[in-house]
Amino acid sequence: QVQLVESGGGLVQPGGSLRLSCAASGSISNLYAMAWYRQTPEKRRVLVAHISSGGATKYAESVKGRFTISRDNAKNTVFLQMTSLKPEDTAVYYCNAFSNWTRIYDWGQGTRVTVSS
């Protein structure tokens, strides 16, 4: 079973930037879409960004223009570049692979992002 390991989170001031990485322990099919989700204690896990196997991207309205998802298929890694961070972006961020919006792997530990002054 492939495991996904998210990293790159931390504490950042409002307006700052972070780059999250999600590395797989094994090979991920290039046919899978990849996505980043985030979760706070008060809310369920929600979609932040999605990238198809062909590279088409979709974003939650709340992060459009600020976040960029990308993938490196050769390295089985997906990234989330986050800029102009806001306190409401504070959450634990998770990645996963999807086929027709069906999750492929178990959720990993996630990486915590805290946006605070």
KAMODA-V838603 format. One record per backbone hydrogen bond with DSSP energy under -0.5 kcal/mol. CO is the residue of the C=O (numbers start at 1). NH is the residue of the N-H. Records with the same first field share a line. If there is no record, write none. Layout:
BEGIN
CO->NH  NH
END
This chain:
BEGIN
3->25
4->6
5->23
7->21
10->114
12->116
13->16
15->84
16->85
18->20  82
20->80
21->7
22->78
23->5
29->32
33->98
34->51
35->96
36->48  49
37->94
38->46
39->92
40->43
46->38
48->60
49->36
50->58
51->34
52->55
56->52
58->50
60->63  64
63->66  67
66->83
68->81
70->79
71->73
72->75  77
73->76
76->24
77->72
78->22
79->70
80->20  82
81->68
82->18
85->15
86->89
87->90
91->93  113
92->39
93->111
94->37
96->35
97->104
98->33
99->102
101->103
102->99
111->93
112->10
113->91
114->12  116
END
